[in-house]
Amino acid sequence: MIVQIATGEIADPDPYAGKDPAAVSLGRRGGLKGGPARAAKMTVVERRESARKAARARWVKQPSEATEAPKPRERSAKPMTLPPDLSPRRDSALPGD
């Protein structure tokens, strides 16, 4: 479907199709106002506790993530080579030779 949209074979679907534009606008405005309004009503202690709760939620790991060992990075079998314009010249005389 992405290829058809990119090539213009089909039109990009409207994400707001079937939704009331007034309700979409109100929802967006309400979402922008909600956080700051909630924070303004909270006391310092309540804001601190809310922040701690959010931080704990961000740092909690799922049990499967905590028990799995990190996977080692795979190494390439061939050595890294420099492009010809950056590789040292073997035929140039070195100082002190």
C-alpha positions, 0 to 999 in steps of 0.5 A, a space after each residue: 500500500 505504501 508503494 501505491 501511495 508513493 507512486 500515486 496509484 491510490 490516494 493517501 487515506 484521510 486519518 480523520 475520515 468518519 470523525 467529526 472535525 469539531 470533536 477532533 479540534 476540541 480533543 486536540 485543544 483539550 489535550 494541549 491544555 490538560 497537562 499544564 492545568 493539572 500541574 497547576 492544581 497540584 501541590 508541590 508534594 503531589 507534583 513530586 510524587 507524580 514525577 517519581 511515579 512517572 520516573 519509576 514507570 520509565 525505568 522498570 524493565 520487563 522480566 524478560 528484558 532483565 534476565 536476558 544477557 546482551 547479545 555479542 556484536 558480530 565481527 566481520 571476517 574481512 579486515 577493514 581497508 582504507 580507500 586508496 586516497 587515504 591509505 599510506 604510500 609504501 613507496 614514499 621515503 620516510 624521514 630518517 631513512 
